[in-house]
Amino acid sequence: MGRTISRRELVRIAGLGVAGLARGAGAAARPPRVRGRVGLAPLPPGAGGGPLDPAAAERALSAALVACTGLATARDAVEALFLPEDIVGVKVNSIAGPGMSPRVELVSALAGLLHQRGIPSHRIIVFDRSSRELARSRFPVRRDDGDWLCYGIDNDYDREPTASGQIGSCFARLVSTTCSALVSFGVVKDHDLAGVSAGLKNLYGLIHNPNKYHDHNCDPYVADVLNHPFVKGKLRLVVLDGVTAQCHGGPAYRPDAVWPLGLIAASTDPVAADAWAWKVIDAERQRKGMPSLEAAGRPPRFLATAARYGLGVADPAGIVEVRA
């Protein structure tokens, strides 16, 4: 794990991140990340647990983006966060299968907003660890054609590891080399070791050896992945599909622990998004007469570490929920 990031690499990585912060000549500056703010929009499950209405999915996602950025329209929000020349990687979490993965209708709605920004189909890449898991969760695996590309990392990692804090990992080349901007598109569920699997634990899918980093409730390792220049410099947005959520038994799908939360969450503060997910999971556990995640011995400790790194707001008192 001995290779560290060279100064030249850091300059290149920072340049990719700054590309999303700067706007063209004469354009307005991108607004700063809104710390601690989580935008929420209602979206009930489809009838009988079936597919979502695409128009309803688009309205909910758009409303959540407006709420989290404070801008007038979803188009304004996307224009503030992404440039037409960006290659946008949308990391979804499909490990639990179709019962607890982001809904394709919501991911497609995000791609539609990116299209409106002028980003063409071949520069919108929806991905996860493997094409097999994506297909099992009903994502259309394709490397060309369609409104957006969709395929797995499928073991295409950097040949050499890089370090961040206590992790030493080979990152997916999609993240290290291909994409200039990232979206973490997760779900709202618990995790049997990390406590919460939402926007940040989703990032474990970017590295080749996540199995090594689950001790001590995945702390500080989740925060160290987020703090790596490949991620910190590119992650623009977290979206959480909370149409249904899961309060126990994760990361696998546990239908007996699922409830209809009926919300889409979005934030430009990745730590705040997970802190919000922790709060709603604990509230449901309390409603069911279950111990809190902390009492169960699996609080998401990595959130406080990420906050110490300056990556966002972890204190529940500092989370501002803005409902559409």
Secondary structure, DSSP 8 states (H G I E B T S, - for coil): ------HHHHHHHHHHHHHTT---TTS-------TTEEEEEE----GGG----HHHHHHHHHHHHHHHH--SSHHHHHHHH--TT--EEEEE--TT-GGGS--HHHHHHHHHHHHHTT--GGGEEEEES-HHHHHHTT---BSSSSSSEEEE-TT-B-SS-EEETTEEE-BBHIIIII-SEEEEEEEEEEETTTEEESSSGGGGGGBS-GGG--GGGGTTHHHHHHHSHHHHTTEEEEEEEEEEEE-SSTTS--GGGEE---EEEEES-HHHHHHHHHHHHHHHHHHTT---TTTTT---THHHHHHHTTS----GGG-EEEE-
